[in-house]
Amino acid sequence: MQDKNTAMLKEQVRILQGVVNALLRKLPTSELEDVRRIAEEYAVGYRVDEMITSRALDDIFTRTHLDI
């Protein structure tokens, strides 16, 4: 049962990554740093490890530029 739930959660994350990437591509490049800063502040508020946050945001913003 755990594997099925894990697989579903991973698929939801992939879909959300696609949505986030699509939204970020619509923003002017000049606003992306503000978005990243706000995302970092949000993660801090939820006590997400700084290294995990940094790596995740790097991946998201790299994908945004690669998916264009």
N, C-alpha and C positions, 0 to 999 in steps of 0.2 A: 504493500500500500504506500509506503514511504517513497518508493521509486516513482510511482505514478504521480504523486503529489509534487515531488521534486521536478519531474519532467514538465508538469504543467506550469510550475512557477518559472522554470527556465524559459519556457515558451512565452509566457507573459512578459518577462524581462526583455526578451528579444523584440517583441512587438512594441513595448514601451520605448526601447532604444530607437526603433524606427520612427516612432512618433516624435520623440525628442529631436532626432536628427532633422526631420522634415521641418519642424518649427524653427530650429536654429538656422537652417539654410535660408529661411525667410527674413531673418534679421540682418541689418547692415553689420558688416564686420566690426565697425567701431563700437557696437553694443555688446559684442560677445564677451569681452572682459568683464563687463558689469554683470552679465548673466552668470559667468563663472564665479565671480566673487559672491554673489547672492547664493548660489548653490553651495559654495563652501561654508557660508554662514549657516545655512539650513542644516547641513550635515553636522556642524559643530553643535547646533542646538539639540540634535538627536544623539549626540555623543558617538558619532561614527569615527573610527580611527582615522587620523590625518593621512596616513599612508594609503589606506584603502580609498579615501575620498580623492586624493590626488591622482592615484592610478585610474580610478573610474572616470574622473573628469577628463584626464588626458585621453583616455580611450574614446569617450563621447565626442570631444572636440576634434580629435583626429579623424574619426569616422565622418563627422560633419563635412570636413574638407575633402575627404576621399570620395564620398558618395555623390558629390555634385556632378 
